[in-house]
Amino acid sequence: MMEAQELLKAFMRQAAQQVYAVTAEHEGEFAALTASSVTSLSLNPPLMMVSVDKGSRSHGPLVRARGFVVHLLSEEEQKIAEVMASRLPPKEKLEAVGYEQSPYGPVIRGAKSYLLLEKYAVYEAGDHDIVIGKIVGGKIGEVTRPLLYHSRAYTGIRA
């Protein structure tokens, strides 16, 4: 039988997951990453969470920032996902895709849909931290073909 960590990885590879880009800034340090562990938590107050690896270069700025931005990526934005998932330093990732600064973190230039979140709480969860934010604004554009990650590859919804 597989060990628990391998079981978890193998199990999650089978789940098609929406791809998000998460950004934040704290005192000149940036967070820029892709994430699939993003979910809504509450409507009142309106809360969302993102899980971030403690070993990530984006971890510190994200957990210390006043807020963060969650971008919902479409198939047309796969290049953004590839840059945000790369090993470039976070600031270089943001410069590569282009961004505008907001009070809650960098907003990727041309993003179709995103939420601005004010940090609400941070909880430890093994080798990750769960960062919860309260939605304070954003933009909702039409994402008709969401970008998904499945079995170690980007994909989309196929009819």
C-alpha positions in Angstrom: 0.0 0.0 0.0 1.2 3.6 -0.8 2.2 5.8 2.1 -0.3 8.5 3.0 1.6 11.4 1.2 1.7 9.5 -2.1 -2.0 8.5 -1.7 -2.9 12.2 -1.3 -0.9 13.3 -4.3 -2.2 10.5 -6.5 -5.8 11.1 -5.4 -5.6 14.9 -6.0 -4.0 14.4 -9.5 -7.3 12.7 -10.5 -9.3 15.8 -9.5 -9.7 18.5 -12.2 -9.1 21.7 -10.3 -9.7 25.4 -11.2 -6.5 27.3 -11.6 -6.1 30.6 -9.7 -3.3 33.2 -9.6 -2.8 34.7 -6.1 -0.9 37.9 -5.5 0.1 40.0 -2.5 2.6 42.6 -1.5 4.1 43.4 1.9 6.7 46.2 2.3 8.1 45.7 -1.2 8.1 41.9 -1.0 5.7 40.2 -3.4 3.7 37.0 -3.5 2.9 35.6 -7.0 1.7 32.0 -7.4 -0.8 29.6 -8.9 -3.1 27.8 -6.6 -5.8 25.3 -6.8 -6.5 25.1 -3.0 -8.8 28.1 -3.1 -12.4 28.1 -1.9 -15.2 30.2 -0.5 -15.9 29.7 3.2 -18.7 32.1 4.2 -21.2 34.5 2.7 -21.6 36.5 5.9 -19.0 37.8 6.2 -17.9 37.0 2.6 -14.7 34.9 3.1 -12.4 32.9 0.9 -9.2 30.9 1.7 -6.0 30.0 -0.1 -3.5 27.4 1.0 0.2 28.3 0.6 3.3 26.1 1.1 5.5 27.3 3.9 8.5 26.7 1.7 7.3 29.0 -1.1 9.0 32.3 -1.7 5.5 33.8 -1.8 4.6 32.4 1.7 6.1 35.2 3.8 4.7 38.2 1.8 1.3 36.5 1.5 0.8 35.7 5.2 2.2 39.2 6.3 0.3 41.3 3.7 -2.7 43.5 4.6 -4.6 41.6 1.9 -4.3 39.6 -1.3 -5.9 39.2 -4.8 -7.3 36.0 -6.2 -7.6 35.8 -10.0 -9.8 33.2 -11.6 -8.0 32.1 -14.8 -9.5 31.2 -18.1 -8.1 28.9 -20.8 -7.0 32.1 -22.6 -4.9 33.0 -19.6 -2.8 29.8 -19.5 0.4 31.8 -20.1 -0.3 33.7 -16.9 -0.6 30.4 -15.0 2.7 29.1 -16.5 4.5 32.3 -15.5 3.0 32.4 -12.0 3.9 28.7 -11.5 7.5 29.2 -12.7 10.6 29.4 -10.5 11.1 33.1 -11.2 11.1 35.4 -8.2 7.6 36.7 -7.5 8.4 40.3 -8.5 9.8 39.0 -11.9 6.6 36.9 -12.4 4.5 40.0 -11.9 6.6 42.1 -14.2 6.4 39.4 -16.9 2.6 39.3 -16.9 2.1 43.0 -16.1 0.1 44.3 -13.1 -1.4 47.3 -11.4 -1.0 47.9 -7.7 -4.2 47.9 -5.5 -4.5 48.5 -1.8 -4.8 44.7 -1.4 -2.0 43.6 -3.7 -1.1 43.4 -7.4 -3.9 43.0 -9.9 -2.7 41.2 -13.1 -3.2 43.5 -16.1 -6.1 42.4 -18.2 -7.5 39.9 -15.7 -11.0 38.9 -16.5 -12.2 38.1 -12.9 -10.6 38.7 -9.6 -11.4 39.4 -6.0 -9.7 41.8 -3.6 -9.4 40.4 -0.1 -8.5 41.9 3.2 -6.6 39.5 5.4 -9.0 38.0 8.0 -7.0 35.2 9.6 -4.1 32.8 9.1 -4.0 29.2 10.3 -1.2 26.6 10.3 -2.0 23.4 8.4 1.0 21.1 8.3 3.5 22.2 5.7 1.0 24.9 4.5 -0.7 27.9 6.0 -4.3 28.7 5.3 -4.8 32.4 4.6 -8.4 33.6 4.9 -9.5 36.9 3.4 -12.7 39.0 3.5 -13.9 40.1 0.1 -13.8 43.9 -0.2 -14.0 44.3 -4.0 -13.1 42.9 -7.4 -14.1 42.5 -10.9 -16.4 39.7 -12.4 -15.9 39.2 -16.1 -17.1 36.3 -18.1 -14.9 33.2 -17.8 -16.7 30.8 -20.2 -13.8 28.4 -20.5 -12.0 28.1 -17.1 -8.4 26.9 -16.9 -8.2 23.6 -15.1 -5.3 21.5 -13.8 -5.6 17.7 -14.1 -3.1 14.9 -14.0 -0.1 17.3 -14.0 -1.3 19.3 -17.0 -3.3 22.4 -17.9 -6.6 21.6 -19.6 -10.1 22.9 -20.0 -13.7 21.8 -20.1 -14.3 19.7 -23.2 -17.8 19.4 -24.6 
